[in-house]
């Protein structure tokens, strides 16, 4: 998954370090969501992690809707590169 976040960060080169860009944040959130999902498959009763996962999903959803309102093309490219269902 790190390859995907690196690819997105290279595509959206507004400045040399663009850690604050929406595209980069969405890719980082997606990576963390996948890791937490794998953790919850083995530890089903870990409710604190489940809550953190839901918060991350909400943040990613807000960022995706922001990107979609600003530029539909960027939104589509992010969805395809990260393999998200929408």
JOZIFEN-V655501 format. One record per backbone hydrogen bond with DSSP energy under -0.5 kcal/mol. NH is the residue of the N-H (numbers start at 0). CO is the residue of the C=O. If there is no record, write none. Layout:
nh | co
NH | CO
NH | CO
This chain:
nh | co
4 | 0
5 | 1
6 | 2
7 | 3
8 | 4
9 | 5
10 | 6
11 | 7
12 | 9
12 | 10
13 | 11
17 | 15
20 | 17
24 | 20
25 | 21
26 | 22
27 | 23
28 | 24
29 | 25
30 | 26
31 | 27
32 | 28
33 | 29
34 | 30
35 | 31
36 | 32
37 | 33
38 | 34
39 | 35
40 | 36
41 | 37
41 | 38
42 | 38
43 | 41
45 | 42
46 | 44
49 | 45
50 | 46
51 | 47
52 | 48
53 | 49
54 | 50
55 | 51
56 | 52
57 | 53
58 | 54
59 | 55
60 | 56
61 | 57
62 | 58
63 | 59
64 | 60
65 | 61
66 | 62
67 | 63
68 | 64
69 | 65
70 | 66
74 | 70
75 | 71
76 | 72
77 | 73
78 | 74
79 | 75
80 | 76
81 | 77
82 | 78
83 | 78
85 | 83
